[in-house]
Amino acid sequence: MTDHEEKARRYALLKAQLAMAKHQDKAVVLVIAGHAATYKSLLVNQLNHWLENRQTEVHALAPSEEDRLRPYWWRYWRRVPARGRVGVFVHGWYGDALFARAEHRIQAGAFDDRLKEINTFEAMLAHEGVVVIKVWLDIDAAQQAKRLHAMKADPAQAWQINERHWQRHAQHVAIDHHAKTLRGATHAPHAPWHCIVSESPDQQLRDITALLQDALTQPPSLPTQPDPNRAQTDAPTLNRSKNEDKKPSKSDYLEALTAAQARLAYNHRRCQERGIPVVLAFEGHDAAGKGGSIHRVTSALDARFYRVHSIAAPSDEERLQPWLWRFWRRLPQDGRVAIFDRTWYGRVLVERVEGFAEEQEWRRAYREINHFEAQLLTHGAVVGKFFLAISKEEQLKRFKARANTPHKQHKLTDEDWRNRKRWSEYQSAINDMLAHTHTPGAPWHLVNTDHKRCARLAVLDHVNHLLESRLENAS
Amino acid sequence: MTDHEEKARRYALLKAQLAMAKHQDKAVVLVIAGHAATYKSLLVNQLNHWLENRQTEVHALAPSEEDRLRPYWWRYWRRVPARGRVGVFVHGWYGDALFARAEHRIQAGAFDDRLKEINTFEAMLAHEGVVVIKVWLDIDAAQQAKRLHAMKADPAQAWQINERHWQRHAQHVAIDHHAKTLRGATHAPHAPWHCIVSESPDQQLRDITALLQDALTQPPSLPTQPDPNRAQTDAPTLNRSKNEDKKPSKSDYLEALTAAQARLAYNHRRCQERGIPVVLAFEGHDAAGKGGSIHRVTSALDARFYRVHSIAAPSDEERLQPWLWRFWRRLPQDGRVAIFDRTWYGRVLVERVEGFAEEQEWRRAYREINHFEAQLLTHGAVVGKFFLAISKEEQLKRFKARANTPHKQHKLTDEDWRNRKRWSEYQSAINDMLAHTHTPGAPWHLVNTDHKRCARLAVLDHVNHLLESRLENAS
């Protein structure tokens, strides 16, 4: 490549990057993985000089304590580049799985599980406007040995070579084998692998900048839509949600409440001591009593160890990220409780009904949500999901009561009345949601709240039940 | 207090909190400190039940690894409640200093330093619309012993008592003594201490909710404006910034550049290995060549260990925080480099000239900035501050060149021309900034960039010089 050609390519790359930064219509993720001694660091540095630094992030991850105290994927979600930016990940989410497998720290099944998770993660990114490209830098064992010895002998480079390089060299056959499996299992049109035989740093840079140039300028390829989730046959539906319990007297209620809260305080303390994270999701009709139920739960918790997240419209930082990002960022660390007053289910409820999300977006959200919750479960979290339902008549009664009670007026907004006009659309959206996301590990708990006292006790009982089951499995 | 009175007070408190949440005109920070066995946890929990959970955060801090890898105050800055919210801090920023002093882990001088830092921090919060109230829960040693033994004997409470309680009890005299000093030194109208003798949890709750009610409803008390910083007599000024160096030939320049970058790469690697964080701040006239200089620096750095932050308008999340928050959140962890392309000095430059900050705001920013940088220095960071200056004539030449060169047009905006019209206002703002923030630990380095090559070499040389001085002191 002549100087002139190189300049033209650099300028084209920069121009494409600046256009993306300006339009903020997508982000680019470049994963650079490969064998040891394939000039990865050199490559990342050169690449970084070609790109506009201010719009670029490089991540070579050594997970922090805060990372380790949260579900595995939290560490990557928090580092996803905002739209308009380029994120370069050295080994990315592939290094852990690949080296663990090559070193026999995980077996074939767990390796396969992780590769499936990777596919889901990358498909989610691709759907949300993140273009993912992945490069594997290849080298054969003989060439690798030659290069390592040459580097070791060169005083200017010797410091770069450490124990791990020799270890990876010794495992070349295993790494090579599992890397092939890995690439085969995670190659997709929307997140393709490019295998580049490592010859010269210059050639590698040329190949990769060409890939980047395409990623920055061409329209992204979207994942094929997977089959919709099969509806769970045992999923609750709104029509079947009759609460036949007898309404307790006030004194019976207070007695039961106190007992349930004492039990919860005890369970909460044990979860805290054992580092079990708890995620409680509350959805429901307007005026169904989410706030009151949450309050009865938090009254039993130690204020130092929980947080209530009230979910409203996303902030402008959140708007530049994949939609689930704003929920990932609020996940509790181990031993803590996060309570969501409205949740990620807004995607398939209000965003669907109001048209904020397109049909294909909310349709795929069922899967994305199930995957998200599966991540929490895998990490050992308790996941409780409550839908608080009331009848249309009861809602009207409560709206009117709110309108007429001074200290409740702030709870009633024009939006509540607007939503009420779309009652039947919401009912279908709710039933679809229940059908598609009532998973064995994270089932819905549908609570009829026409009787407020029964509803609150039901919520507390169920939270207790969830914590106790989890604690039993922990011991 | 009758039931009716209690209800009225709760409702008034809630109403005040909701009003604040709606108007987002201020935040409230409540620090609860005190002796052991003063029902602190109970109190925090009760308080939390009275407040609206969704707008409240409780922090009882055990610093994480990510906290420890950054300047001390980072852990508190990241937890400052956004305007509209209440933050409750158990012991807050007082616990560390108090208990370290009582246990002889720090001496009187360091204790005093910390108390001064606290005063600066709280004054900064108060100025930025954060109302700070602080409560000390007092108890005498005899009463404390009685309560600890009673709790230990009660199966329902015994688990709450651990080694640390007995240790704090044994140190009651020392803690009491230093707590008095601490309260005396950090009491201010804008961040007052309230000493409450711990009798019954109910009485404590009443006292504290009354304080909170005032904090939520009354206009905040502002700190008195401190004396302006004294101008440094040796501070550079724009007029004196003539660069008399001979312009090097291109080949001499490239040789010197390569040598300086190699030296920087080596210095950077040593800083990285030793965990020394580096913060480089670049300010300058439009078209003075900040981008080019930064690029010459980053070309020598390992892309995995630095990040360039291009500072533009704050996001909406940032707008709800004290103005320095968005710089605190971008500080590098130990061993990393953060390069700021435009910086916190925007407060006293563009925000002053364009009127985005009121006079009293940008005037106090000099002090706030000096304090901020002192925090970085105390943590062991290298702080490099560069002002890249050009003459008015040279700027015009460059603007015209940009307008006429296709691949440079994106660098020239209408704003550049607008700023140019205010040249003399910017000159005064720059000179004031240099005079007030040219501190011994973090002096300005003024670089005349009419000769681009000289300027780039000067920047690199100075960065090298800074790293080398710091490395010398480290060994």
Contacts between the chains, C-beta under 8 A, distances in Angstrom:
chain1	res1	chain2	res2	distance
A	11	B	407	5.3
A	14	B	407	7.8
A	15	B	407	7.0
A	18	B	410	5.8
A	41	B	302	6.8
A	41	B	304	7.4
A	44	B	303	4.9
A	44	B	304	6.9
A	45	B	301	8.0
A	45	B	302	6.4
A	45	B	303	4.8
A	47	B	303	7.6
A	48	B	298	7.2
A	48	B	303	3.9
A	49	B	295	7.4
A	49	B	298	7.2
A	49	B	299	5.3
A	53	B	294	7.0
A	53	B	295	7.1
A	53	B	298	5.5
A	53	B	308	4.1
A	53	B	339	7.9
A	54	B	308	4.9
A	54	B	309	7.5
A	54	B	310	3.7
A	54	B	341	6.0
A	55	B	310	7.7
A	56	B	308	7.9
A	57	B	307	6.7
A	58	B	303	4.3
A	58	B	304	5.4
A	59	B	304	7.6
A	60	B	304	4.0
A	64	B	64	7.7
A	64	B	65	5.5
A	64	B	66	5.2
A	65	B	64	5.5
A	65	B	65	3.7
A	65	B	66	6.9
A	66	B	64	5.2
A	66	B	65	6.9
A	66	B	66	5.0
A	88	B	303	7.3
A	90	B	304	6.5
A	159	B	269	7.7
A	269	B	159	7.7
A	294	B	53	7.0
A	295	B	49	7.4
A	295	B	53	7.1
A	298	B	48	7.2
A	298	B	49	7.2
A	298	B	53	5.5
A	299	B	49	5.3
A	301	B	45	8.0
A	302	B	41	6.8
A	302	B	45	6.4
A	303	B	44	4.9
A	303	B	45	4.9
A	303	B	47	7.6
A	303	B	48	3.9
A	303	B	58	4.3
A	303	B	88	7.3
A	304	B	41	7.4
A	304	B	44	6.9
A	304	B	58	5.4
A	304	B	59	7.6
A	304	B	60	4.0
A	304	B	90	6.6
A	307	B	57	6.7
A	308	B	53	4.1
A	308	B	54	4.9
A	308	B	56	7.9
A	309	B	54	7.5
A	310	B	54	3.7
A	310	B	55	7.7
A	315	B	315	7.0
A	315	B	316	5.4
A	315	B	317	5.0
A	316	B	315	5.4
A	316	B	316	4.9
A	316	B	317	7.6
A	317	B	315	5.0
A	317	B	316	7.7
A	317	B	317	5.5
A	339	B	53	7.9
A	341	B	54	5.9
A	407	B	11	5.3
A	407	B	14	7.8
A	407	B	15	7.0
A	410	B	18	5.8
